[in-house]
Amino acid sequence: MLMGLLGILLALALLIGMAYRGWSVLLLAPAAALVAAGVAGEPVLAHWTQTFMPAAAGFLAQFFPIFLLGALFGKLMDDSGSVRAISAFMAEKMGLRHAILAVVLAGAFVTYGGVSLFVAFFVLAPMAHSLFKAANIPNHLMPAAIVLGTSTFTMSALPGTPSIQNAIPMPFFGTTPFAAPGLGVIASLIMMGFGMWWLGRAEAGARRAGVGYEEVSAATHEKAADDALVRERAVASHEFDPQEMGHGKRSAELPAVWAAALPLVVVVAVNLVMSFWVLPRMDVAFLQEPQWGQTTLAGVGGVWSVVVALAVAIVLVIVLNWSRLTNLRDSMDAGANASALPALSVASLVGVGGVVAALPAFAMVKAWVLGIEGGPLVSLAVSTNVLAALTGSASGGLTIALEALGSTYMQLAYELGIDPSLMHRVAVIGAGTLDSLPHNGAVVTLLAVCGSTHRKSYFDIVVVGIIGPILALVAVIVLGTAFGSF
């Protein structure tokens, strides 16, 4: 048993250390799984083909449609000029006095509407440089402002967000993208309010110290898209391959802001209608037949809602921007290609989790997690936090935790009368906290895109991207424990 525990620790050390050095997760994940199995004295090849691969394939079977359509939607929104149009509108309306807020709101609007995080990075960075330069705000605050708008409340808390992180718990808990909406809104307000307070305080302190904007290369974000090291770290943490940003053809002409924003509104609206009106009224008894996996609507309905919402929005983007998408085939090819490597990378992380969970020594880990003081909500938050931190991926850590312990938490929810929607929201917010450690691919990519470094900008990222979400997570657990899900 002790050798098995040692194998798990060695596997995680290999995965973290080599991934941070830029090695491909597609190579590291099976290697780490084989190390864990080998040290534990388990059959190595059997675990690769019979444990690792089914776990990875199961993740792809459930979530690849969201990766594919999410990346495609983001690429079309970018090439049509829609994301730039929304950013320019926000900058114009908010003005230089509220430059930081303009960046935060622009990021929040596009990501809540379904635009991939990395697409938002590459569009928001030039906008932020322009605003911060005109307002003489220090560059080092730029990554934190973008993180606050794109990677906190719109990723994990706002009800209905189409992020892959919000989709992952749905098959495990039988929930919808709108799980615990009241608690999600409260968590969002805490993250947004705390983050803006910190950034405002930092800006005021910089002005008192006479620190302002420093010139950087205007092509920084373009260089980052072609950086191989950035790419290897990025693809395991979110759903878009940065190298595809340069493919396709971006429109020089921007659409009207209403045409740019409408597809984003449609994503949320269709998601809502599908979740609460269309799917509950469908006759889905056929799903219980063997050819459909003997599943239920609760197991697939959440993914169906997000997929239909993104598909409708994609059609709308094409219709509204037909004249601007002058090379539609290349743009769609780039969007589709951008989903493949991230999906395979996260699936490989899930494969590692599948092997670890199958080892006899995992019983010790499971007993420790479930024995954490504070009840199942606290232990669920800790487990998703720790695994997201170790993998540097909110989606990877969340899936590993739920693959290993999801059924156990559902049983606890049934026995203790806990609403699965509350479990859903705690799990997602928990995964979106310590995932933002220095080795996280999104952090590395964003710093490269903004032309900054960990030394200059990481502390502010920690405050708005980790401390703020942890405060929101604590609030959700306290309120959920006292009042239940709402």
Solvent accessible surface area in square Angstrom, and as a share of the most:
residue,aa,sasa,rsa
1,M,127,0.57
2,L,133,0.66
3,M,111,0.50
4,G,6,0.06
5,L,46,0.23
6,L,79,0.39
7,G,0,0.00
8,I,8,0.04
9,L,103,0.51
10,L,81,0.40
11,A,0,0.00
12,L,31,0.15
13,A,62,0.48
14,L,56,0.28
15,L,5,0.02
16,I,46,0.24
17,G,22,0.21
18,M,52,0.23
19,A,26,0.20
20,Y,91,0.35
21,R,163,0.59
22,G,14,0.13
23,W,132,0.46
24,S,25,0.16
25,V,8,0.04
26,L,65,0.32
27,L,116,0.58
28,L,9,0.05
29,A,0,0.00
30,P,16,0.10
31,A,41,0.31
32,A,0,0.00
33,A,1,0.01
34,L,40,0.20
35,V,52,0.30
36,A,0,0.00
37,A,0,0.00
38,G,36,0.34
39,V,41,0.23
40,A,27,0.21
41,G,66,0.64
42,E,46,0.21
43,P,85,0.53
44,V,53,0.30
45,L,131,0.65
46,A,45,0.35
47,H,15,0.07
48,W,98,0.34
49,T,77,0.45
50,Q,128,0.57
51,T,29,0.17
52,F,7,0.03
53,M,91,0.41
54,P,70,0.44
55,A,21,0.17
56,A,8,0.06
57,A,51,0.40
58,G,32,0.31
59,F,1,0.00
60,L,45,0.22
61,A,83,0.64
62,Q,66,0.29
63,F,0,0.00
64,F,70,0.29
65,P,51,0.32
66,I,6,0.03
67,F,2,0.01
68,L,55,0.27
69,L,29,0.14
70,G,8,0.08
71,A,0,0.00
72,L,16,0.08
73,F,0,0.00
74,G,0,0.00
75,K,0,0.00
76,L,0,0.00
77,M,0,0.00
78,D,0,0.00
79,D,0,0.00
80,S,0,0.00
81,G,0,0.00
82,S,0,0.00
83,V,0,0.00
84,R,59,0.21
85,A,8,0.06
86,I,3,0.01
87,S,3,0.02
88,A,52,0.40
89,F,76,0.32
90,M,33,0.15
91,A,21,0.16
92,E,133,0.59
93,K,129,0.55
94,M,45,0.20
95,G,26,0.25
96,L,88,0.44
97,R,216,0.79
98,H,85,0.38
99,A,1,0.01
100,I,7,0.04
101,L,44,0.22
102,A,0,0.00
103,V,0,0.00
104,V,0,0.00
105,L,56,0.28
106,A,0,0.00
107,G,0,0.00
108,A,10,0.08
109,F,68,0.28
110,V,0,0.00
111,T,15,0.09
112,Y,49,0.19
113,G,2,0.02
114,G,10,0.10
115,V,5,0.03
116,S,2,0.01
117,L,10,0.05
118,F,0,0.00
119,V,0,0.00
120,A,0,0.00
121,F,1,0.01
122,F,7,0.03
123,V,6,0.03
124,L,0,0.00
125,A,0,0.00
126,P,51,0.32
127,M,21,0.09
128,A,0,0.00
129,H,27,0.12
130,S,73,0.47
131,L,15,0.07
132,F,0,0.00
133,K,110,0.47
134,A,64,0.50
135,A,13,0.10
136,N,80,0.41
137,I,1,0.01
138,P,2,0.01
139,N,20,0.10
140,H,56,0.25
141,L,0,0.00
142,M,0,0.00
143,P,0,0.00
144,A,0,0.00
145,A,0,0.00
146,I,0,0.00
147,V,6,0.04
148,L,0,0.00
149,G,0,0.00
150,T,4,0.02
151,S,18,0.11
152,T,2,0.01
153,F,14,0.06
154,T,2,0.01
155,M,10,0.04
156,S,2,0.02
157,A,0,0.00
158,L,38,0.19
159,P,19,0.12
160,G,0,0.00
161,T,1,0.01
162,P,8,0.05
163,S,22,0.14
164,I,4,0.02
165,Q,3,0.01
166,N,0,0.00
167,A,1,0.01
168,I,0,0.00
169,P,0,0.00
170,M,1,0.01
171,P,25,0.16
172,F,44,0.18
173,F,6,0.02
174,G,34,0.33
175,T,11,0.06
176,T,43,0.25
177,P,0,0.00
178,F,18,0.08
179,A,4,0.03
180,A,2,0.02
181,P,63,0.39
182,G,23,0.22
183,L,0,0.00
184,G,0,0.00
185,V,64,0.37
186,I,55,0.28
187,A,0,0.00
188,S,6,0.04
189,L,122,0.61
190,I,50,0.26
191,M,0,0.00
192,M,38,0.17
193,G,41,0.40
194,F,47,0.19
195,G,1,0.01
196,M,45,0.20
197,W,141,0.49
198,W,36,0.13
199,L,0,0.00
200,G,35,0.34
201,R,129,0.47
202,A,22,0.17
203,E,33,0.15
204,A,41,0.32
205,G,24,0.23
206,A,11,0.08
207,R,111,0.40
208,R,193,0.70
209,A,75,0.58
210,G,68,0.66
211,V,68,0.39
212,G,16,0.16
213,Y,37,0.14
214,E,108,0.49
215,E,123,0.55
216,V,48,0.28
217,S,57,0.36
218,A,98,0.76
219,A,35,0.27
220,T,21,0.12
221,H,28,0.12
222,E,104,0.47
223,K,133,0.56
224,A,5,0.04
225,A,10,0.07
226,D,105,0.55
227,D,61,0.31
228,A,71,0.55
229,L,80,0.40
230,V,8,0.05
231,R,62,0.23
232,E,46,0.21
233,R,36,0.13
234,A,0,0.00
235,V,2,0.01
236,A,10,0.07
237,S,1,0.01
238,H,10,0.05
239,E,25,0.11
240,F,0,0.00
241,D,2,0.01
242,P,1,0.01
243,Q,57,0.25
244,E,18,0.08
245,M,15,0.07
246,G,66,0.64
247,H,97,0.43
248,G,28,0.27
249,K,116,0.49
250,R,95,0.35
251,S,12,0.07
252,A,104,0.80
253,E,109,0.49
254,L,72,0.36
255,P,8,0.05
256,A,55,0.42
257,V,54,0.31
258,W,158,0.56
259,A,4,0.03
260,A,0,0.00
261,A,18,0.14
262,L,66,0.33
263,P,0,0.00
264,L,2,0.01
265,V,80,0.46
266,V,26,0.15
267,V,0,0.00
268,V,31,0.18
269,A,45,0.35
270,V,32,0.19
271,N,0,0.00
272,L,65,0.32
273,V,67,0.39
274,M,22,0.10
275,S,9,0.06
276,F,92,0.38
277,W,125,0.44
278,V,61,0.35
279,L,7,0.03
280,P,77,0.48
281,R,176,0.64
282,M,85,0.38
283,D,121,0.63
284,V,24,0.14
285,A,68,0.53
286,F,79,0.33
287,L,8,0.04
288,Q,120,0.53
289,E,80,0.36
290,P,106,0.67
291,Q,133,0.59
292,W,126,0.44
293,G,59,0.57
294,Q,125,0.56
295,T,36,0.21
296,T,72,0.42
297,L,43,0.21
298,A,53,0.41
299,G,18,0.18
300,V,36,0.21
301,G,7,0.07
302,G,4,0.04
303,V,15,0.08
304,W,78,0.27
305,S,1,0.00
306,V,1,0.01
307,V,34,0.19
308,V,52,0.30
309,A,0,0.00
310,L,2,0.01
311,A,39,0.30
312,V,63,0.36
313,A,0,0.00
314,I,10,0.05
315,V,93,0.54
316,L,39,0.19
317,V,0,0.00
318,I,27,0.14
319,V,100,0.58
320,L,44,0.22
321,N,1,0.00
322,W,170,0.60
323,S,87,0.56
324,R,35,0.13
325,L,9,0.04
326,T,95,0.55
327,N,56,0.29
328,L,38,0.19
329,R,180,0.66
330,D,47,0.24
331,S,1,0.01
332,M,63,0.28
333,D,70,0.36
334,A,2,0.02
335,G,0,0.00
336,A,36,0.28
337,N,83,0.42
338,A,0,0.00
339,S,0,0.00
340,A,44,0.34
341,L,36,0.18
342,P,0,0.00
343,A,0,0.00
344,L,81,0.40
345,S,1,0.01
346,V,0,0.00
347,A,2,0.02
348,S,11,0.07
349,L,3,0.02
350,V,0,0.00
351,G,0,0.00
352,V,3,0.02
353,G,4,0.04
354,G,15,0.14
355,V,1,0.00
356,V,17,0.10
357,A,35,0.27
358,A,53,0.41
359,L,4,0.02
360,P,76,0.48
361,A,1,0.01
362,F,25,0.10
363,A,61,0.47
364,M,75,0.33
365,V,42,0.24
366,K,67,0.29
367,A,68,0.53
368,W,153,0.54
369,V,8,0.05
370,L,60,0.30
371,G,56,0.54
372,I,37,0.19
373,E,156,0.70
374,G,62,0.60
375,G,33,0.32
376,P,22,0.14
377,L,11,0.06
378,V,40,0.23
379,S,1,0.01
380,L,0,0.00
381,A,5,0.04
382,V,45,0.26
383,S,5,0.03
384,T,0,0.00
385,N,16,0.08
386,V,61,0.35
387,L,37,0.19
388,A,0,0.00
389,A,12,0.09
390,L,51,0.25
391,T,20,0.11
392,G,4,0.04
393,S,0,0.00
394,A,1,0.01
395,S,1,0.00
396,G,0,0.00
397,G,0,0.00
398,L,0,0.00
399,T,0,0.00
400,I,16,0.08
401,A,2,0.01
402,L,2,0.01
403,E,76,0.34
404,A,23,0.18
405,L,4,0.02
406,G,1,0.01
407,S,89,0.57
408,T,27,0.16
409,Y,1,0.00
410,M,61,0.27
411,Q,94,0.42
412,L,44,0.22
413,A,3,0.02
414,Y,181,0.69
415,E,105,0.47
416,L,107,0.53
417,G,70,0.67
418,I,30,0.15
419,D,63,0.33
420,P,40,0.25
421,S,24,0.15
422,L,4,0.02
423,M,0,0.00
424,H,0,0.00
425,R,0,0.00
426,V,0,0.00
427,A,0,0.00
428,V,1,0.00
429,I,0,0.00
430,G,0,0.00
431,A,0,0.00
432,G,4,0.04
433,T,0,0.00
434,L,54,0.27
435,D,6,0.03
436,S,13,0.08
437,L,51,0.25
438,P,53,0.33
439,H,35,0.16
440,N,3,0.02
441,G,2,0.02
442,A,9,0.07
443,V,5,0.03
444,V,14,0.08
445,T,0,0.00
446,L,0,0.00
447,L,6,0.03
448,A,30,0.24
449,V,1,0.00
450,C,3,0.02
451,G,33,0.32
452,S,14,0.09
453,T,65,0.38
454,H,61,0.27
455,R,205,0.75
456,K,95,0.40
457,S,0,0.00
458,Y,32,0.12
459,F,136,0.57
460,D,11,0.06
461,I,1,0.00
462,V,32,0.19
463,V,5,0.03
464,V,0,0.00
465,G,2,0.02
466,I,11,0.06
467,I,71,0.36
468,G,0,0.00
469,P,1,0.01
470,I,60,0.31
471,L,80,0.40
472,A,0,0.00
473,L,9,0.04
474,V,79,0.46
475,A,23,0.18
476,V,0,0.00
477,I,23,0.12
478,V,89,0.51
479,L,47,0.24
480,G,3,0.03
481,T,100,0.58
482,A,68,0.53
483,F,147,0.61
484,G,28,0.27
485,S,31,0.20
486,F,92,0.38
